[in-house]
Structure formats: C-alpha cells, structure tokens
Amino acid sequence: MLYYLLIVNTLTFILYGLDKHKARHNRRRIPEATLLTLAIVGGSPAAWIAMHLFHHKTLHKKFRYGVPLIFLIQTAVILYFWLSDNTLI
C-alpha cells in the first residue's frame, strides 16, 4: 500500500505541474476529471501541495474545496482503521 501511495502521489504531482506548464504555453491540457480522479485514488496530498506550489487550479471551486475535502476524508478513513486496529495496509 505504501508503494502504491508513493507512486500515485508522485504521478499526481507531476501531472499537476505538467498541466500548469501546458496552460502557460497554450497546449492541450490534462482533463480536470483526470486530475480529480488522481486525488480520489490516493493522490490528494500531492494534489494539494502541487496546487499551492504551482498556483494551479486554486480558483476553481471543485479543486479549491474538493481536494482538501478528499484529503480529509482519506485521512479520517486511514485514522479510523489505524486506531481501530483493523488492517488497512
């Protein structure tokens, strides 16, 4: 599970940065659905960091509020399993 999270967060961070680069150069963009899906499947920490580091998608409500909400939900689920001594990882 740790390797999965490392890979998905690395990919998410790279794609958010690449999308910002493409936006600056008027090139074909990465769909918003792809960026949000990456956050949902475990890349929310990297998405949140990349949004602020690259100043990208921070004005879009679904990203501004959605990515932190996804992160909080994922964190709550992980804490629940960890504290209840259930095996998640």
C-alpha positions as CSV (number, residue, x, y, z in Angstrom):
1,M,0.0,0.0,0.0
2,L,2.9,2.4,0.8
3,Y,4.4,1.8,-2.7
4,Y,1.0,2.5,-4.3
5,L,0.6,5.8,-2.4
6,L,4.1,6.8,-3.3
7,I,3.6,6.1,-7.0
8,V,0.1,7.7,-7.2
9,N,1.3,10.9,-5.3
10,T,4.4,11.2,-7.5
11,L,2.3,10.8,-10.7
12,T,-0.3,13.3,-9.3
13,F,2.3,15.9,-8.5
14,I,3.9,15.6,-11.9
15,L,0.6,15.8,-13.8
16,Y,-0.5,18.9,-11.9
17,G,2.8,20.6,-12.7
18,L,2.6,19.4,-16.4
19,D,-0.9,20.8,-16.7
20,K,0.2,24.1,-15.4
21,H,3.1,24.2,-17.9
22,K,0.7,23.3,-20.7
23,A,-1.7,26.1,-19.5
24,R,1.1,28.7,-19.7
25,H,2.0,27.6,-23.2
26,N,-1.5,27.2,-24.7
27,R,-1.1,23.5,-25.2
28,R,-3.6,20.6,-24.9
29,R,-4.4,20.3,-21.2
30,I,-4.9,17.3,-18.9
31,P,-8.7,16.9,-18.3
32,E,-9.9,18.2,-14.9
33,A,-11.6,14.8,-14.4
34,T,-8.2,13.1,-14.6
35,L,-6.7,15.5,-12.1
36,L,-9.5,15.0,-9.6
37,T,-9.5,11.2,-10.1
38,L,-5.9,11.1,-9.2
39,A,-6.7,12.9,-5.9
40,I,-9.6,10.5,-5.2
41,V,-7.5,7.4,-5.8
42,G,-4.9,8.5,-3.2
43,G,-3.1,11.4,-4.7
44,S,-4.8,14.1,-2.6
45,P,-1.7,15.1,-0.6
46,A,0.3,15.7,-3.8
47,A,-2.6,17.4,-5.5
48,W,-3.0,19.8,-2.6
49,I,0.7,20.5,-2.4
50,A,1.0,20.9,-6.2
51,M,-2.0,23.2,-6.4
52,H,-0.3,25.6,-4.0
53,L,3.2,25.2,-5.2
54,F,2.3,25.8,-8.9
55,H,-0.6,28.2,-8.1
56,H,-2.7,25.9,-10.3
57,K,-6.5,25.3,-10.1
58,T,-6.7,27.3,-6.8
59,L,-9.5,29.5,-8.1
60,H,-11.7,26.6,-9.3
61,K,-14.2,25.7,-6.5
62,K,-14.2,22.0,-7.2
63,F,-10.4,21.9,-6.7
64,R,-10.1,24.6,-4.0
65,Y,-12.7,22.8,-1.8
66,G,-12.8,19.4,-3.3
67,V,-9.1,18.4,-3.0
68,P,-8.8,19.4,0.7
69,L,-12.2,17.6,1.4
70,I,-10.9,14.4,-0.4
71,F,-7.7,14.6,1.7
72,L,-9.6,15.0,5.0
73,I,-11.9,12.1,4.2
74,Q,-9.0,9.9,3.2
75,T,-7.1,10.9,6.4
76,A,-10.2,10.1,8.5
77,V,-10.6,6.6,6.9
78,I,-6.9,5.8,7.5
79,L,-7.0,7.0,11.1
80,Y,-10.2,5.0,11.7
81,F,-8.5,1.8,10.5
82,W,-5.3,2.6,12.3
83,L,-6.9,3.4,15.6
84,S,-9.5,0.6,15.5
85,D,-6.6,-1.9,14.9
86,N,-8.1,-3.0,11.6
87,T,-5.6,-3.9,8.9
88,L,-5.7,-1.4,6.0
89,I,-2.0,-1.5,5.0
